[in-house]
Amino acid sequence: MGLADKNCQSLPKGSPALDAQQASQLHKEVSDWELKETDQSLVREFKFKNFYQTIEFVNAVAWIANQQDHHPDIEAGYNRCKITFTTHSVGGLSENDFICAARVDALFD
């Protein structure tokens, strides 16, 4: 089962974050995302032809986030959108971040 086929799990505050080896292993499935070890996040910037396509994408990401109850930081401009996933309740990365990244990637398949 791939990451995009999984669902996010509720992680109570204090749950352990992924260690570097676990994050690196999961990153292989979403390799277009930048794995930022300094702030424990997954980041990817997407480019679009126009504002309408950008906002359409933002709305699709919002739908995924609400469905999975795991919400990214979203920065949008005229023809670009930057998505950042991290899990605040664990103070770093969790499998939920990689699941949502894979689901966002699936928008382009």
N, C-alpha and C positions, 0 to 999 in steps of 0.2 A: 504494500500500500504506500503510495507516494504521499508527500506532505500535503499536497492540494486536496487529497481525499480524506484527510483527517479533520477533526474538529478541535477547536481550542478547549482547554480545560480550565476551570476556575482554579486560580492559584492564590491561596490566602497569603496575606502579608507575612513575611518571614520564611516563605518557601524558598528553597535554594535556587539560585540562578545556575545556568549552565556553566560548566568550567570551559576553559579555552579549547580543550580537545573535543568536547561534545559540540560546542558551537562550530568549530572547524569542520567536523564531520557533517553536520546538518547544512552548513554553508555550501557544500558541494552540490546540493540540489537546487540552490538559488544563487548560483555563482555570478549572476549579473548584478547582484546586490553587493554593496561594500560592507564588509564586516568591520565595524569600528570598535576596536578593543578598548580604546581610551574611555569612551562613554557608554560602552556596552550597548551598541545599537546596530541595526541593519538599515542602510540608507540606499535609495536609488532615485535618480532623477530621470524623468520621462520627458520626451519632446513631442510636440504636436504641431499640426499645421496652423491651428488658429485657436482662439479663445473658446469657441463652442466645443471643440474636441477636448480641450483641457478640462472644461467644466463637466462634460459628459463623463470623462475618466474619474474626476473627483467624486462625482455622484456614485459611480460604480464601486469605487474604493470605500465610500461611506456605507454602501449597502453591505459589502463584505464585512466591514468592521462591526456594524450593528448586528449582523447575523451571527458573527463569532464572538461578540461582546469583548472585542480586543481592538482598541482604537489607536491609530497612529497619529503622529504629528504630520500635518499636510501643509505644504507651502505651494501656492499656485500663483502663476503669472500668466501673461498673455498666451504663451505657447509652451509652457513648461510646468511640471509639477514634481516636487520633491517629497518623497514619502520616507518617514523615519519610524521604524518599529523598535520598541523596547518594552520591557515589562516592569512597570513601576513597583508592583507589589513584591517583586523579588530583588529589585535593585540591580537589574541587569537583563540579560537575555534569557528567554525561555523558549521551549519548543513552539509556543503560541506565535512568537514573532516570525519564525520560519514557516509555519503553516500559513499565516496571513500573507507573507511575501510570496509564497508559492501560488496562493489563490489570486493574488494581484497579477502575477506573471501569466496565469491561465487566461486572463482577459485578452491576451494577445495571441493565443493559440487558435 
